[in-house]
């Protein structure tokens, strides 16, 4: 079983993403399925990245998003 529950990679990935999914799940209505919570988490992270870029750019620091 390559991607079973006992696999170290799966456990590390789950430990890394669990706090983000928990936070997004707390503000997402319970009617939304779990798969869409992952999509919302990605959207929130992208929005946070853009907001951080805009905030830093407003201070006069020059950054690239690439």
Secondary structure, DSSP 8 states (H G I E B T S, - for coil): -TT-TT-HHHHHHHHHHHHHHHHHHHHS-TTS-HHHHHHHHHHHHHHHHHHHHHHHHHTT------
